């Protein structure tokens, strides 16, 4: 079973064990000390291959790996749902409360009979979406895309039957779910499907009467335009999102993205003014006004995006190294769960490319090695392609540099 077909709990356990620098035998030994069980290294191997889903051993595994039990429970729930062809369940409800069997039963009843939709069902759907976002941070986009698609189908089906005030709340949840699916499709290179999903998120945000959801959809369409090279659309969509958004993170994300588009188009003054404006917005903002979907957004990420803008504006080795250091320093200040996520690995690759352009092959190789370690665990093929392209340019310029040669061997082995 390859990395792309392994299921969420298998990927998560393998990654956490690797990060803890434990062998399978080490981990089974720790679990046995904690719980008094008789788990073997072969049991751990089966868990990591996806042959079995851990249940009674989850609490001890969480302690042994130094993580919250809820994270493992969410991944196990999603895995069971994938196997059963059902929408995934998570332990959190989006309000800090733990999911109970009654919550699960309520969501199942609603799926079978949409007339049973109530505020608690909407909260359950929002909680599931929040859990899937955080699981994606840990195991990558490819592993979560199928359960996320099923979650979207269920939400849209319930929305068609909803009436009254609940319809607006459910439309808001559906918009966020569609946007998340659009992101997953973008991250895995399925750009046409991503565009359709973002269009749907935009319509649903309008239906919900939620300016920030609508702005987020516009901003994500702008991100897709950047990925596909349509920079004029990127600038226009980002500007529209910035004008519409009211929440700090939503506005900041759109403003800096407009600045990145201006940088690509060669407008240095406009680009630097935009990133400066975004930094002012986030500095003087009131806390707590961001949507849940922007849980990852903060000053460090904004500084990383300043670094990306500086890479587009750089025209000499010193400027490239300055841009690379801006990205790298901010990246290391991120919380570990975000810093080591698949989508942040692409920032490492861009920093490495800037180091290489600045004549620093050793620093570039370190960044590529870190990014490669992440995407090897998450099967992030799109980012792996970026790593391969940057390394090819480095290998052509520094064919005998030991670090460049070493990272090339790592890439070949994957």
N, C-alpha and C positions, 0 to 999 in steps of 0.2 A: 504494500500500500504506500503510494508516494505522498509527499507533503500536501498536494492539492486535494487528495481524497480523504485525508485524515480528518476526523471530526473535532469540534471545538475543545472538548475536555482533553483529548489526546494531545493536541497541539499545545494547549496551555500547560499541562503537566510537564511535557518535554522541555518547554522553554523555561519554566520556573526552575526545574531541576538543573538545567544547564547554567542558568544564572547563579544558582546557589553553589555551583561547582561540586555537585554530588554525583557519584555514580548511581546506577540503579540499585546496586547492593547497599550503598550508603543510605539511600532514601528508604529502602525497605527496612533497614536496621533501625533508623530513627523512628519510623512509624511503629515498629514493634516495641521499642522502648517506651513510647508515649502511650500506646493503647493496650499493650500486652497481647497483641495478636501475633500471628505467625505468617505474615506476608513475606513473600520471596521476591528476589529480583526479577523472576519470570512473571510474577503478577504485575510488577511495575511495567515491565516490557509490554505486557498485554494491554495495560491501560494506555500506554503511550502509542501503541499501534492502532488503538481503537477497537481492539477485540472485545474488551469489556469496559463497562462504565462503572467507576468506583462509586459505592454508596456508603456502606458503613465505615469505610476508611477515610471518607472525606474530611472529617474534623481533624484526625491525626495527620493527614496529609497537609492540611492548611497550617497546622502548628509546625510541622517539620520543615515546610517550605517558607515559613514566615510571612504568610499572606492571610488576608481575611477569608473566612470560610465562605462568605456570600459570593465571592468571586468564583470559587470552584463550584459552588452550587448552581450559579447561573450558567456556567459552561456545561455542566452535566445536564441541566434542564434543556438547554438548547440542543445538545447532542441527542437526548431522548426524543425530542420533538422532530428532529431531522429524520431519525430512524423510523418514526411512526407516521411521518408525513403530516404532522400537525404544526400549528403555529407554536413558536417557542414560548416558554415560560421563564420568568426570572424571579429571584427572591425579593428584590426591592420593588416598591410600589411608587417610586418617585417622590415620596414624602418622608423618607427615612424609616418607614414602617416595614417590617418584614412580611413577606407574603405568607398567607395561611392556606390550608386546604380549602377553606370557604372561598377565598379569592380565586383559586384555580377552578373550582366548580362553577363559580359565577361566570367566568370567561367562557368556559365550555358551553354552559347553557345559552349564553348570548350568541355564540357561534352557531348553535343549532336553531335558535329562535331569536332573530334580531329584535323582536318586540320587547325582549327582556333587557335591552340596553338601558343602563342608568348611569348616574355619575360615577359610581364605583367601577363600572366596566370601562368607562373612558379613562379613569385613573390607572386601571390595570394595563390598558393598552399603552398609555404613556410611559408607565413603568417598564414595560417590556422593551419599548424603544430605547429608553435610557440605558437599560442593561445591555442591549445589543451594541450600542455605541461603545460602551466601555470594554466589552468583550473584543470588539474589533480592534481596539487599541492594543490588546494583548496578543491576538493571534492573526491579525491581518484581515484584509477585505475578502479574499477568495473563500475563506472558511465560513464566513457569516452571510454570504450573499443569498444563499438559498433560503435559510430561515427568515431572513429579512424580507424576501419576496413574498413568502407565505404570510408574514405579518401584515404586509401591505394589502394583500388580497382580502384578508379578513377585515381589516379596518375599512376598506372601501365598500365591502359588502354590507357591513353594519351601517355605514354612512348612508347608503341608498335607502335604508329603511327608517332612518332616524328622523324625528320631527321635533319641532319646538326648540327650546334653548339648548338642548343637548346636541342638536345638529351642528350648531356653531362650534361647540367644544370638540365634537368628533371630527369636524372638518379641519380644525387646527391640528389635531393629532395626525390626521391623514396627510396634511401638508408636510409636517415634519417627517413622517414616515416615508413619504415619496421623495423628499429631499435627501434623506439618508440613503435610500436605494439608488438615487442618482449619483451620490458620492461614491458608493460601492462600485457602480458600473464605470464611473470615470476612473477610479483607482485601478480597475482591472482592464482598462483599455477598451471598454465597450461604449464608445462615445455616442453613437447614434441612439442607443437605448437610454443613455444618461440624459441626453437632450430632451427626449420625450418625458422622462420622469421629472425633470426640472420644470418643464412646461406644466405638467400636472400639479406639481407643488405650488407653482405660481397661481394657477386657477383656484386651487383649494385654499390658499392663503387669502385670496380675494373673497372667496365664499365665506371664510371664517371672519372676515372683517378685521384681520390682524395685519397691521402695516409691517411689523417686523418679520413675520413669516413670508410676506410677499417680497420684502426687501432681501431676505435671505435667499429666496429662490432666484431673484435677479442677480444677486452677487455670485451664486453658484453657477448660473449660466455664464457670467463673466469669467469665472475660473475655468469653465469648460472651453470657452473661447480662447483663453490663454493656452490651454493644453493643446488645442488644435491649431493654434497659430493665427487666429482671427483677432488681431490686436485692436482693430477699430471697434469691433463689437465689444471686446473686453472693456475698453475705455467707456463706451456709451452705457453699457449695462451696469458697470460699477458706479458710474456717476448717478444713474437713476436710483440704484440701491441706496447710495449715500444720502440722497435727497429725501428718500422715503423713510429710512430707518429712524427709530426713536431710541432704541436700546443702545447702550454704549458699545458693546462688542460688535453688534451688527453694523453700526455706523463706521466704527474703526476699521473693520475688515474690508468694507466697501471702499473707504477712502484710500487706504494703503494700496488696494488692488488697482484703483485708478492711477495712483502714483507709479505703480509698476508698469502699467500700460504706457504711461507717458515716458518713462525711462526707456522702454523698448523702442518707442518712436523717436527718441533722441531729444526730448524736451527735458533737459536737466533741471532747469529752474522749476518747472511745473512739477516734476517728480519729487524733488526735495521739499517743495512747499507742501505737497500732499502728505508725504510721510511725516513731516513736522506737524501738520494739522491733526493727523491721526494720533500722534503722540500726545498732543494737547488734549484731545477728546478723552483719551483713556486716563490721563493724569488727573483731570478735573471732573471726572465722572462721579456720579453717585453709585455706591456699590449695590449689588443685588438686583439690577434692572435688566440683566441679560437673560435671554431664553436658555433653557436647560441645554440645548444643543451646542451652546458655546462654552461649555464647562472647561474646555481646554484653553480658552483664549485669555491672554494676559500680556503684561509688558514684555516678558521674555520673547514670546512669539512675535510680537510686533517688532522688537529689535532684530529678530531673525529676518523678518521681512524687509526691514531697512537694509540689512546686508544683501538680500537678493537684489534690491534696487541698485545698490552700489556696484554689484557685479555687472549690471547692464550698463552703468555709466563709466565703468573703469576703462582707462585707455593706456595704462602703463603698469608694470609689475608691482610697484608700490601700492597702487590703488586696488589691484586685485587682491593682494595680501591683506590689506585693510578690510576689504569686504569680507574675505574669508574668515578673518578673526572676529568680525562683528557677528557673523552667523554662529561660529563655533562657540564663542564665549557665552552668547545668549542661550544656545542649545544646552550647554552643560548646566545652566541654572534652572532648567525645566524640572518639574517633578519626574521621578524615574518612570512612572507608568506612561507618561506622555513622551518623555525623551526617548524611550526605547520602543515606541510604536512604529509600525510599518510606514505610516505616512510621513513621520518626521525623518525617517531614514533618507528621504529624497532631499531634505535640507542638508544632510551630511554630504550627499553626493555633490550638491551644488557648491558647498564650501570646498570640497576636494577639488572640483574643477577650477575654482578661483585660485586655490593654492597652486595648482599646476600652472595656470596662466601667469601666476606671479613668480614662477621659477622655483617653487618649493615642492619637489617631488616627494620628499619624506613625509611632510605634513599631509600632502594629498593622499598618500598611501594609507596613512593612519585613518583618515576619514573614510576612505573606501572600505577598509577592513572592518571598521565599526558598522558601516551601513550593510555590508555583506553579511555580517553575523546576524543582523536583525532579519533581513529578507530571506536568509537561508532557513530561519525558523518559521517564517510566516508564509513561505512560498510566494513572495512578492515579485512576480516575474517582470512586472513593468519597471520597478526600480532596479531589478537585477540587470535589465537591458540598459538602463542609464549608467549603471556601474561599469558594465562592459564597454560602453562607448567611451566613457571618460578614460578608462584604463587603456584602451587601444591608442588613444592620442598620447598618453603618457609613455607607453611602451615604444611608440615610434620615436619619441624625443629622448627618452632615457632607457634604452634597451638593456643596459647592464646594471642599472641601479638595483641593489639587492632587494629593497622594499617593493619596488615596482614589479620585479620578477616574482616575489613571494605572493603579492596579492593576485597576480595573474594565475599562479598555481591554484590559489583558493577558488578563483572563479571557474577554472577548468574542472575542478573536482566537483562542483555543485551539480 
